[in-house]
Amino acid sequence: MAATTVATLSMNCASRTALASSKGRFTAPAFSVRRSKPAMVNNRRVSSVRVSAQVGLFFSTTTGNTEEVADLLKSELDESVTDPADIGDLDGVSSLADFDGLIVGAPTWNTGADEMRSGTAWDDVLEEIAGLDLSGKKVAVFGCGDSGSYTDYFCDAIEEVYSTFKSAGADMVGHFDCEGYEFEESKSCVGGPNNSGDADKLLGLAIDVENQADMTEDRVASWATQLKSEMSL
C-alpha cells in the first residue's frame, strides 16, 4: 500500500475523500459496525476484515481534523495498522480487546469539563472501555486542540482517553515532548496539569491545526517513528 503525502490539513471534503479512497480494506481482527450491509464511513469500507495487522487505529471527530491526523498516521505506519475508523461505528467496543494494540485519537470540545471532554462518540463509550480487560496491550493516544482560544484546556481529552485505557489495564505508550508547544495549562501533561514551559512531556501526540498547522506533519512523522519502536510495528 503506497504512503499518501499530505501537504496540509484541510477541511476540504474532496481532499479527504481522495485520501480515503486511496486506501483498501482493513487488515485486522474482525469487528462489526452498526450496519447490516458493508458500510462506507467517510468512503472507507468497514465490513468484516481479515486478520493481519495487529494494531487498530480509531478516532472520533467533529470538524474532521482528528480524522485527518489519523489519515496521516496511517500513511506513516502503512499496513502495521488498520485503516482509520470512527469509534462510533463499532457495534460494541468489546472488539477492541481483539487487537494486540491500539492507537486512538480524540479532539477536545468540552473545555474545562471533568469528563466527556471530547464532545464526540468517545463520550459514549469510555465507561464501557474502562470495564474491558486490555492487560498487556499497548495503547497510544493522540488528539487535537486549540492552544490559542483554549490555552487553559489544551487537548484535555487526551488525558481522559489515556486514563480510561490505562484503567482497563493497557500498557500506555506514546508520550510526546512538549518542545514547541505554547499553552497555559493542559490536563494531558505527564505528571498532571501543567503549562508548556514547565512540562516535559504530554501523554500523547497533541496537534494544533488552528495555530501550529505547519508543525503537524513533522510531529506526526516523529510520533509514528516513536510508535514503531515502542509498539514494535
Steps between C-alpha positions, in 0.01 A plus 500: 500500500656830398550771761294812436669838539281772640629854460252670730216414732195633320129479559446463127270200461631410157856473635393275786296283262794461262729405787254252644417339166868418444488253786382143491322278752597466864744221570437436866305293751138493387247732652153609393325830454141602545398429143376173353666564163865584434517862613677801364626730775642811340557287190673225698353150478474357851340159456658177629878505489790258474750427776837650411582835663498484877450867588164674463485870408187676629385861527194714545457847360276803470675721245704231323840604640546191718404279210761663281768446764395134505545495121851642536586236758371228268724635225801486732426159652357338187385139544620482859163645596142476378342768286364771732146446627265713707455347845130585475457251215600196703217271603624473856847595620571153637662422163784737596631217716560295183789723397855463627525879524307819430565855383206725585426867440256756639445877474424722798171691480357501852771725636530514877291188549598227747360233269361459148758750379513398136139580411504203260411130498780434749278649770252216446747212523772591751318348796459171316865504389609544860330169578691303235804286568774652286787365707825482306370695201695809400286810445601847378280810496497806275271801493422839353465827690525877470777658708389850401129514583512228768850536638390399852354168383728396216426145381349404837313208339828317446531452877144374533541242224848407626378447857207289381718257306753490781226407747412210269852366548659623178871571478498868407767623258553801274593780742602799289747781563352842590764692309346751259153507658354816655213458746419623848371169635415151391373204700683284247852568627691209649485543877180704501372840381779732396603767250713453192796680654530277804369169371743250354265270311138457397312173548466471123532684171325839510420670170406869474365558150377849584832646615783263407384328183849529351630265771240230449671279244833500683330424831301213350810358331703525821229334707453226243872421515477491877201263489678265260754446775270507802232278342736283292323595177 
